[in-house]
Amino acid sequence: MNAVFFYGLFMDEELLKNKGLSPSRIEKACIEGFGLRIGERASLVKSESEKAYGLLMFMSHEDLTTLYSEQSVADYVPESITVTASDNNEILASTYNLPADKLKGRNKEYASSLAILAKNVGLPPEYVKEIESWAY
């Protein structure tokens, strides 16, 4: 099983299960030195002064390949990162990001949906407010 850090709508366990995928060992986590950006979809960008929150999940390589072969996320590339799990342990994981030149546009509906999901999975209230700001 591969550790993967999700920070966008793939934090939705039911969404993943409805795609026939099997995420496990799901817990809140954060990553230092990256900031969330929302264009047409979400991505993380390196930013020493920021922190991004999301969910750490464990999934098979096959599940990740299936998930990121969908046309809407095919441009995302895996990146190795160190995340801090909810128990303060650091875990080497992957996250999928858009190349900087592909992060464009604005999707208020995506931002609104992500803010609701972030609140529902228990991400920090100030972070939820930051996500909500992308919806205006």
C-alpha positions as CSV (number, residue, x, y, z in Angstrom):
1,M,0.0,0.0,0.0
2,N,1.1,3.5,-0.9
3,A,0.8,6.5,1.4
4,V,-0.9,9.4,-0.5
5,F,-1.8,12.9,0.7
6,F,-5.0,14.2,-0.8
7,Y,-5.9,17.9,-0.4
8,G,-8.7,18.3,-3.0
9,L,-12.0,16.6,-3.6
10,F,-10.3,13.2,-3.5
11,M,-10.4,13.6,0.3
12,D,-13.9,12.3,-0.1
13,E,-13.7,8.6,0.9
14,E,-17.2,7.9,-0.6
15,L,-16.2,9.4,-3.9
16,L,-13.2,7.1,-4.1
17,K,-15.2,4.0,-3.0
18,N,-17.9,4.9,-5.7
19,K,-15.1,4.7,-8.2
20,G,-14.3,1.2,-7.1
21,L,-11.2,2.2,-5.1
22,S,-10.2,1.0,-1.6
23,P,-8.6,3.7,0.5
24,S,-7.6,2.7,4.0
25,R,-6.0,4.0,7.2
26,I,-7.5,7.5,6.6
27,E,-6.3,10.3,8.9
28,K,-5.9,14.1,8.9
29,A,-2.5,15.4,8.0
30,C,-0.6,18.5,6.9
31,I,2.4,19.4,4.9
32,E,4.7,22.3,5.6
33,G,6.1,24.5,2.8
34,F,3.2,24.2,0.4
35,G,0.1,26.3,-0.2
36,L,-3.2,25.4,-1.7
37,R,-4.2,27.0,-5.0
38,I,-7.5,26.5,-6.8
39,G,-7.8,27.1,-10.5
40,E,-10.1,24.7,-12.4
41,R,-9.0,22.2,-9.8
42,A,-6.8,22.3,-6.7
43,S,-3.1,22.0,-6.6
44,L,-0.3,22.6,-4.1
45,V,2.5,25.0,-4.8
46,K,5.8,25.4,-2.9
47,S,5.6,28.2,-0.4
48,E,7.9,28.2,2.6
49,S,5.4,30.3,4.6
50,E,2.4,28.2,4.1
51,K,0.9,24.9,5.3
52,A,-1.6,22.7,3.5
53,Y,-4.1,20.3,5.2
54,G,-5.7,17.2,3.9
55,L,-6.1,13.5,4.4
56,L,-3.4,10.8,4.4
57,M,-4.7,7.6,2.9
58,F,-3.2,4.3,1.9
59,M,-4.1,2.9,-1.5
60,S,-2.7,0.3,-3.9
61,H,-0.6,1.4,-6.8
62,E,-3.3,0.1,-9.1
63,D,-6.0,2.3,-7.4
64,L,-3.8,5.3,-7.8
65,T,-3.1,4.5,-11.5
66,T,-6.8,4.1,-12.1
67,L,-7.7,7.3,-10.3
68,Y,-5.1,9.5,-12.1
69,S,-5.8,8.0,-15.5
70,E,-9.1,9.9,-15.5
71,Q,-9.0,12.7,-18.1
72,S,-9.9,15.5,-15.6
73,V,-6.7,14.7,-13.5
74,A,-4.4,13.1,-16.1
75,D,-2.1,16.2,-16.0
76,Y,-1.3,15.7,-12.3
77,V,2.1,14.3,-11.5
78,P,3.2,12.4,-8.3
79,E,5.6,14.1,-6.0
80,S,7.3,12.7,-2.9
81,I,6.6,14.7,0.3
82,T,6.8,14.3,4.0
83,V,3.5,14.8,5.8
84,T,2.8,15.2,9.4
85,A,0.0,12.8,10.5
86,S,-2.6,13.6,13.2
87,D,-0.4,11.8,15.7
88,N,2.5,14.1,14.8
89,N,4.5,11.3,13.1
90,E,6.2,12.2,9.9
91,I,5.4,9.9,7.0
92,L,6.9,9.8,3.5
93,A,4.0,9.9,1.1
94,S,3.1,10.9,-2.5
95,T,0.8,13.8,-3.5
96,Y,-0.3,14.6,-7.0
97,N,0.1,18.2,-8.3
98,L,-0.4,20.1,-11.5
99,P,2.6,21.5,-13.2
100,A,2.6,25.2,-12.5
101,D,1.9,26.1,-16.1
102,K,-1.3,24.1,-16.0
103,L,-2.7,25.7,-12.9
104,K,-5.1,28.3,-14.4
105,G,-8.6,29.4,-14.5
106,R,-11.0,29.7,-11.6
107,N,-13.7,27.3,-10.5
108,K,-15.9,28.8,-7.8
109,E,-18.1,25.6,-7.6
110,Y,-15.0,23.4,-7.0
111,A,-13.9,25.8,-4.2
112,S,-17.3,25.7,-2.6
113,S,-17.5,21.9,-2.7
114,L,-14.0,21.6,-1.4
115,A,-14.7,24.0,1.5
116,I,-17.8,21.9,2.5
117,L,-15.7,18.7,2.3
118,A,-12.8,20.2,4.3
119,K,-15.2,21.2,7.0
120,N,-16.9,17.7,7.0
121,V,-13.5,15.9,7.4
122,G,-12.5,18.2,10.2
123,L,-9.8,20.3,8.8
124,P,-8.9,23.5,10.8
125,P,-11.6,26.2,10.6
126,E,-9.1,28.9,9.5
127,Y,-8.1,26.6,6.6
128,V,-11.7,26.0,5.6
129,K,-12.1,29.8,5.5
130,E,-9.1,30.1,3.3
131,I,-10.7,27.6,0.9
132,E,-14.0,29.5,1.0
133,S,-12.2,32.6,-0.1
134,W,-11.4,30.9,-3.5
135,A,-15.2,30.7,-4.1
136,Y,-15.7,34.4,-4.4
